[in-house]
Amino acid sequence: MQTAKVKMKDAVSSAKEKAKEGTAKAQGKTGKATATTHGEKEMAKEETRANKSQAKAEMHQEKAEHRAEAAAGTDKYV
């Protein structure tokens, strides 16, 4: 039962990460479209890359918390 809870929590974390990546990608496209200089386009590209990396890091952090909760036998959602 515990592993099913962890798997579901991981699936939710992955879905949130994908949503955040999609948002970052959309914002990056908007930033590139509105940029007038090469420097602004590069800045928008780097911002997109940073936001995607941050979303991925948050997902991994949440998954680590799920594993720690499972190992400790606690469930903060109940």
Secondary structure, 3 states (H helix, E strand, C coil): CHHHHHHHHHHHHHHHHHHHHHHHHHHHHHHHHHCCCHHHHHHHHHHHHHHHHHHHHHHHHHHHHHHHHHHHCCCCCC
